[in-house]
Amino acid sequence: MRSALFRTLGKGLGLCAEASSTRAMQQSVPALTAAMSSTASDSEPSKAARYAAALGGVIAGIFGASCVATASEAGDGLHAPHYHWSFDGVLDSYDHGAIRRGHKVYQQVCAACHSMQYLHWRQLVGVCYTEEEAKALAAETEVEDGPNDEGEMYSRPGRLFDAFPSPYMNEQHARFANGGAYPPDLSLISGGRHDGPNYIFSLLTGYRDPPAGISLREGLYYNPYFPGGAIAMPKMLVDGGVEYEDGTPSSASQQAKDVVTFLAWSSYPYQDEMRVMGIKACLMISLLIGFAAYSKRLRWAPIKSQRIVMDVVN
């Protein structure tokens, strides 16, 4: 793409250099000027035509480069549409019911392959679970701890300060279990992907049959929102795949919406608190600015309104 653009610009600059050299030759050799002018008028285009051709070449090169750049977007994945999320606006906050449902979706669907090593059970307390519920969930997991007094490692039930358990021992184990593909950690994936919530929702709900002329090797699935279109993760969300406690219909799109909300919260768990602090700070700054303006007016009013009389006679 760059080489094509440079070639077009080079042609335009070459035409301009040729025109300038012709003018210099005509000025230095008067006898040759008449002969060249008579010949050029019959067989060569005018200067305006040359400049117009050079400008057209440059514009065509730029337009062609933009077309090539647009065509390459297919390799980066289809652009995800924009959806309205409860946490988008400056004055908006997380839907804590959706966070609870999203954690359930992660626990029953995603946790078999994806880890969340930067999230701890204690962070769920007061957000989507009570302390007793979070303790019960943590106790359902087994954590390797130690060494004990005998120098041996042992397993114990999980506690609130433990991180979410990982389904694999290490990256090599994960790749071996998934045919060479490494399932990414989901703790910060919403903030680590461009247009994170919209991209994840589109990816989870965008599985479809490959178009005509495209064939995928065994173990890959077609998803236009994934870069390259071929993804190793199959479609995991189906209607009724998860049963919600609050009676919310568990359609595939609802599950995707809830798990995206949960992943957005895991990337920015303190977003609501920071927004509240920002609003308080703006209110305090507004009050301080008003007080400073009134104080300035009060202190400077006598000085600005006083009248100075000069007695020039005495």
C-alpha positions as CSV (number, residue, x, y, z in Angstrom):
1,M,0.0,0.0,0.0
2,R,2.8,2.5,0.9
3,S,4.9,1.5,-2.1
4,A,2.0,2.2,-4.5
5,L,1.4,5.6,-2.9
6,F,5.1,6.5,-3.1
7,R,5.2,5.5,-6.8
8,T,2.2,7.7,-7.5
9,L,3.7,10.6,-5.7
10,G,7.0,10.0,-7.5
11,K,5.3,10.2,-10.9
12,G,3.7,13.5,-10.0
13,L,7.0,15.0,-8.7
14,G,8.8,13.7,-11.8
15,L,6.3,15.6,-14.1
16,C,6.8,18.8,-12.1
17,A,10.6,18.4,-12.3
18,E,10.4,17.8,-16.1
19,A,8.3,21.0,-16.5
20,S,10.8,23.1,-14.5
21,S,13.8,21.7,-16.5
22,T,12.0,22.5,-19.7
23,R,11.4,26.1,-18.6
24,A,15.1,26.5,-17.7
25,M,16.2,25.1,-21.1
26,Q,13.9,27.5,-22.9
27,Q,15.2,30.5,-21.0
28,S,18.9,29.6,-21.7
29,V,18.5,28.7,-25.4
30,P,16.2,31.2,-27.1
31,A,16.6,29.6,-30.5
32,L,15.6,26.3,-29.2
33,T,12.5,27.9,-27.5
34,A,10.7,28.6,-30.7
35,A,11.3,25.1,-32.1
36,M,10.2,23.4,-28.9
37,S,7.1,25.5,-28.5
38,S,6.0,24.8,-32.0
39,T,6.6,21.1,-31.6
40,A,5.0,20.9,-28.1
41,S,1.9,22.6,-29.3
42,D,1.3,19.9,-31.8
43,S,2.3,16.7,-30.0
44,E,2.5,17.3,-26.2
45,P,-0.2,18.5,-23.7
46,S,-0.1,21.9,-22.1
47,K,1.4,22.6,-18.7
48,A,-2.1,22.8,-17.1
49,A,-2.9,19.4,-18.4
50,R,0.3,18.0,-17.0
51,Y,-0.3,19.5,-13.6
52,A,-3.9,18.3,-13.7
53,A,-2.7,14.7,-14.5
54,A,-0.1,14.8,-11.7
55,L,-2.8,16.0,-9.2
56,G,-5.2,13.3,-10.5
57,G,-2.5,10.7,-10.0
58,V,-1.8,11.8,-6.4
59,I,-5.6,11.7,-5.6
60,A,-6.0,8.3,-7.2
61,G,-3.1,7.0,-5.2
62,I,-4.5,8.3,-1.9
63,F,-7.9,6.9,-2.8
64,G,-6.5,3.5,-3.7
65,A,-4.5,3.4,-0.4
66,S,-7.7,4.1,1.6
67,C,-9.5,1.3,-0.3
68,V,-6.7,-1.1,0.5
69,A,-6.8,-0.1,4.2
70,T,-10.5,-0.6,4.3
71,A,-10.2,-4.0,2.7
72,S,-7.7,-5.1,5.3
73,E,-10.2,-4.6,8.0
74,A,-11.6,-8.0,7.1
75,G,-8.5,-9.6,8.5
76,D,-8.9,-7.7,11.8
77,G,-12.5,-8.8,12.3
78,L,-15.9,-7.2,11.7
79,H,-16.4,-4.0,13.6
80,A,-18.7,-4.6,16.5
81,P,-21.9,-2.5,16.7
82,H,-22.5,-0.2,19.6
83,Y,-24.9,-1.4,22.3
84,H,-26.3,0.5,25.3
85,W,-24.9,-0.7,28.6
86,S,-26.0,0.3,32.1
87,F,-22.5,1.4,33.0
88,D,-21.7,3.6,29.9
89,G,-22.7,7.1,31.0
90,V,-20.8,9.3,33.5
91,L,-23.8,9.2,35.9
92,D,-24.6,5.5,35.3
93,S,-23.6,2.6,37.5
94,Y,-23.3,-1.2,37.2
95,D,-26.4,-3.4,37.3
96,H,-25.6,-5.6,40.3
97,G,-28.3,-8.1,39.4
98,A,-26.6,-8.6,36.0
99,I,-23.2,-8.9,37.7
100,R,-24.6,-11.8,39.9
101,R,-26.2,-13.5,36.9
102,G,-23.0,-12.9,34.9
103,H,-20.9,-14.6,37.5
104,K,-23.2,-17.6,37.4
105,V,-22.7,-17.8,33.6
106,Y,-19.0,-17.6,34.0
107,Q,-19.0,-20.2,36.8
108,Q,-21.1,-22.7,34.8
109,V,-20.0,-22.0,31.2
110,C,-16.7,-20.1,31.1
111,A,-14.7,-21.3,34.1
112,A,-14.1,-24.7,32.5
113,C,-11.6,-23.1,30.1
114,H,-10.9,-19.5,31.2
115,S,-9.3,-18.3,34.4
116,M,-9.8,-15.1,36.4
117,Q,-6.6,-15.1,38.4
118,Y,-6.8,-11.4,39.3
119,L,-10.2,-11.6,40.9
120,H,-10.7,-12.7,44.5
121,W,-13.8,-14.0,46.3
122,R,-13.7,-11.1,48.7
123,Q,-14.4,-8.7,45.9
124,L,-17.8,-10.2,45.3
125,V,-19.0,-9.3,48.9
126,G,-21.4,-6.4,48.8
127,V,-21.4,-6.3,45.0
128,C,-23.4,-9.4,44.0
129,Y,-23.2,-11.7,47.1
130,T,-23.4,-11.4,50.8
131,E,-20.4,-12.4,52.9
132,E,-22.0,-15.8,53.8
133,E,-22.8,-16.5,50.2
134,A,-19.3,-15.6,49.0
135,K,-17.8,-17.8,51.8
136,A,-19.9,-20.7,50.7
137,L,-18.9,-20.3,47.0
138,A,-15.2,-20.1,48.0
139,A,-15.5,-23.2,50.2
140,E,-16.7,-25.2,47.2
141,T,-13.2,-24.9,45.6
142,E,-10.0,-26.7,46.6
143,V,-6.9,-24.7,47.1
144,E,-3.4,-26.0,47.3
145,D,-1.6,-24.6,50.3
146,G,1.4,-25.2,52.4
147,P,3.9,-26.3,53.3
148,N,2.7,-27.7,56.6
149,D,4.8,-28.5,59.6
150,E,6.0,-31.6,57.8
151,G,7.1,-29.7,54.7
152,E,4.3,-31.1,52.6
153,M,1.7,-29.3,50.4
154,Y,-1.9,-29.9,51.2
155,S,-5.4,-29.0,49.9
156,R,-7.9,-26.9,51.8
157,P,-11.3,-25.3,51.1
158,G,-11.1,-21.9,49.5
159,R,-11.5,-18.7,51.6
160,L,-12.4,-15.2,50.8
161,F,-8.9,-14.0,50.3
162,D,-8.2,-16.7,47.7
163,A,-8.2,-15.9,44.0
164,F,-10.6,-17.6,41.6
165,P,-9.3,-21.1,40.8
166,S,-7.6,-21.7,37.4
167,P,-8.7,-24.7,35.4
168,Y,-5.1,-25.4,34.3
169,M,-1.8,-25.8,36.1
170,N,0.1,-23.7,33.6
171,E,0.0,-22.4,30.0
172,Q,1.5,-25.6,28.5
173,H,-1.2,-27.6,30.2
174,A,-3.9,-25.2,28.8
175,R,-2.5,-25.4,25.2
176,F,-2.3,-29.2,25.4
177,A,-5.9,-29.5,26.5
178,N,-7.2,-27.1,23.8
179,G,-5.3,-28.3,20.7
180,G,-2.6,-25.6,20.9
181,A,-5.0,-22.7,21.6
182,Y,-4.5,-20.8,24.9
183,P,-7.7,-19.6,26.5
184,P,-7.0,-16.0,27.7
185,D,-7.6,-14.9,31.3
186,L,-10.8,-13.0,31.6
187,S,-10.0,-10.8,34.6
188,L,-9.1,-7.7,32.5
189,I,-10.3,-8.8,29.1
190,S,-13.0,-6.1,28.9
191,G,-10.5,-3.4,29.3
192,G,-7.8,-5.2,27.2
193,R,-9.9,-5.4,24.0
194,H,-10.8,-2.5,21.8
195,D,-14.4,-1.5,22.5
196,G,-14.4,-4.3,25.0
197,P,-18.1,-4.8,26.0
198,N,-19.4,-4.5,22.5
199,Y,-16.7,-6.7,21.1
200,I,-17.2,-9.5,23.6
201,F,-21.0,-9.4,23.2
202,S,-20.7,-9.5,19.4
203,L,-18.2,-12.3,19.6
204,L,-20.4,-14.5,21.9
205,T,-23.5,-14.0,19.8
206,G,-21.9,-13.8,16.4
207,Y,-21.3,-17.5,15.5
208,R,-22.6,-18.5,12.1
209,D,-21.9,-20.8,9.2
210,P,-18.9,-19.8,7.0
211,P,-19.8,-18.1,3.7
212,A,-19.4,-19.8,0.4
213,G,-15.8,-20.3,-0.6
214,I,-14.4,-20.3,3.0
215,S,-13.4,-23.6,4.5
216,L,-12.1,-24.1,8.1
217,R,-9.9,-26.9,9.4
218,E,-11.3,-29.2,12.0
219,G,-11.5,-27.7,15.4
220,L,-12.2,-24.1,14.2
221,Y,-15.4,-22.2,14.1
222,Y,-16.5,-19.2,12.0
223,N,-17.0,-15.9,13.8
224,P,-16.7,-12.7,11.7
225,Y,-16.0,-10.6,14.8
226,F,-12.8,-12.6,15.6
227,P,-9.7,-11.5,13.7
228,G,-9.3,-13.8,10.8
229,G,-12.8,-15.2,11.2
230,A,-11.6,-18.6,12.6
231,I,-11.8,-19.2,16.3
232,A,-11.1,-22.3,18.4
233,M,-13.8,-21.6,20.9
234,P,-17.1,-23.1,19.9
235,K,-20.5,-21.4,20.6
236,M,-21.0,-21.9,24.3
237,L,-24.1,-19.9,25.1
238,V,-27.5,-21.5,24.2
239,D,-31.0,-20.7,25.2
240,G,-31.8,-22.1,28.6
241,G,-28.2,-23.1,29.3
242,V,-28.1,-21.4,32.7
243,E,-31.0,-21.2,35.2
244,Y,-31.2,-17.9,36.9
245,E,-32.3,-17.6,40.5
246,D,-34.3,-14.4,40.0
247,G,-36.4,-15.9,37.2
248,T,-34.9,-13.9,34.3
249,P,-35.3,-15.7,31.0
250,S,-31.9,-17.2,30.2
251,S,-31.7,-16.7,26.4
252,A,-28.3,-16.8,24.8
253,S,-28.3,-13.0,24.3
254,Q,-29.3,-12.4,27.9
255,Q,-26.5,-14.7,29.1
256,A,-24.1,-12.8,26.9
257,K,-25.3,-9.4,28.3
258,D,-24.9,-10.6,31.9
259,V,-21.5,-12.1,31.5
260,V,-20.3,-9.0,29.6
261,T,-21.5,-6.8,32.5
262,F,-19.6,-9.1,34.9
263,L,-16.4,-9.0,32.9
264,A,-16.7,-5.2,32.6
265,W,-17.0,-5.0,36.4
266,S,-14.0,-7.3,36.9
267,S,-11.9,-4.9,34.8
268,Y,-13.0,-1.8,36.6
269,P,-14.4,-3.0,40.0
270,Y,-14.1,0.5,41.6
271,Q,-15.7,2.4,38.8
272,D,-18.9,3.3,40.7
273,E,-16.9,4.5,43.7
274,M,-14.6,6.6,41.6
275,R,-17.6,8.2,39.8
276,V,-19.2,9.1,43.1
277,M,-15.9,10.6,44.3
278,G,-15.6,12.6,41.0
279,I,-19.1,14.0,41.4
280,K,-18.4,15.0,45.0
281,A,-15.1,16.6,43.9
282,C,-16.9,18.6,41.2
283,L,-19.5,19.9,43.6
284,M,-16.8,20.9,46.1
285,I,-14.8,22.7,43.4
286,S,-17.9,24.5,42.3
287,L,-18.6,25.7,45.8
288,L,-14.9,26.8,46.3
289,I,-15.0,28.7,43.0
290,G,-18.2,30.5,44.0
291,F,-16.7,31.4,47.4
292,A,-13.5,32.6,45.9
293,A,-15.4,34.8,43.4
294,Y,-17.5,36.3,46.2
295,S,-14.5,36.9,48.4
296,K,-12.7,38.6,45.6
297,R,-15.6,40.8,44.8
298,L,-16.0,41.7,48.6
299,R,-12.4,42.6,49.0
300,W,-11.9,44.5,45.8
301,A,-15.2,46.4,45.8
302,P,-14.0,49.3,48.2
303,I,-10.8,49.6,46.2
304,K,-12.4,49.7,42.8
305,S,-15.2,52.1,43.9
306,Q,-13.2,54.6,45.8
307,R,-12.8,58.2,44.4
308,I,-9.4,59.9,44.4
309,V,-9.5,63.7,44.4
310,M,-6.3,65.7,43.8
311,D,-6.0,69.2,45.2
312,V,-3.8,70.9,42.7
313,V,-4.3,74.4,44.1
314,N,-2.6,73.8,47.4
